[in-house]
Amino acid sequence: MLPSRKNVPLTYALLALTMILMVGLFSGCYSIRWERFDEKMKSEIGVKNKDHYVIQWGPPTRRAKLDDGGEVLTWEWQGHVQDQYSGHSQGWQKTLIFSPDGLLKDYKWQYWGMPVVAF
């Protein structure tokens, strides 16, 4: 059954409100993912070693030795999403800094782009 002409503006308003709420929900979930990553990584400083991360995450994209004998490992992912109108890139970079004895000393992460939410 099609809505009457009187209800069309209300129908579009409800649809728009639903879409706005869903975008907010999905983008919020994505930021919560990175907050959980922060919590997890903070708890692993001084506890986990670099072999743990290589086993869990696979080989790093880049490695660098530090002057103090430590090491920096970086994992990266980048993608490009194309829809019918345009495209955008998104990705992340996780960098872990290890002490000379191989234990996690510090970490950094960077994320760019927003996840695509299709309705």
N, C-alpha and C positions, 0 to 999 in steps of 0.2 A: 504494500500500500504506500503510495507516495504521500509525502506531507503536504498539507494545504499551503497555499501561498502565505498565509499569516504565520505559519510555523517555520518557514524557511530561514529567516534571520536567526531565530532561536536555535535551530538545528546547526547552522554554521557556527554560531557562538559556542555551542557545546562542543562541537568538533574541534574548534580552535583551542578551547580551554583544555580539552583532553590531550591534544598534541603538545601543548606547552608543558603540561604536567608530566607527560611521558619523557620529553626531552630533558627536563630537569631531573627526573628520577634516574634516567640512564646516565647522564653526565655525573650525577652525584655518586652513583655506584662506581663509576670509573675512578673518581678521585678517592673514594674509600679504598679501592684496591691499592693505590699508591701509599695511603696512610698505613695500611696493614703491612706493606712492604717495608716501610720505615720502621715500624715496631719490631718486625722480625729481624731486620738487619741490625738494629741497635742491640738486640739481645744476643746476637752472634759475635759481636766485637770481642776479640780476645779469646773466643771459644772455638770457632770453626776455622779450618785451614783452607788454603787455596785448592787442594785436591778435592775437597768436598764440593766446591762450587763448579769445578771443571766437570766432575761426575754428574752433578745435578743439572747444570746449564749447558754442557757441551763445551767445545773449545772456544776460547775467547776470540773476538775479532782482532784485538791488538794486545800486545804485551810490551811492558817497558820496565827496565831495571832502574832502581833508585840508587842514589849515591850511598845510602846507609846499608845497602844489601837487600833491601825489601824489593817488592815488585808491584806493579800496577797492571791489573787485568781489566779489559773493557769488552763488554758485549754490546752489540748494536743490532737494531732491527729498524728497517725503514720500508715503507710501502707507499704506493700511490693508488688512490681510489678515484675512479672516473664514473660519473653518472651522466645522465642525458644532457645536463647543462654545463657542467664544468668538472674539474677534478681538484683534488688537494692531496698533500702528502701528510703522513703521520708516521711517528716512530718513537723509539726510546733508546736511551743509552744508559747502561749501568756500569759504573766504574768502581772497582774494589781495590783498596790499597792494603797491601800485606806487609807485615814487619819482616825483618830478616829471618825469623824463625818460622815464617809461613802462616802465622795467624792473622786473621782479619784485624786491621788496625782502624780503617775508616772506609766510608763508601760515599758515593754520590750517584744521583740519577737525574736524568733529564727526559722529559716527555714533550713532544710537540704534536699539534694537531688534535682534533676531537674525533672520537669514534663516530662513524656514520650511523645514524639511526634512520632506518627506512620504515615508513608507515604504509 
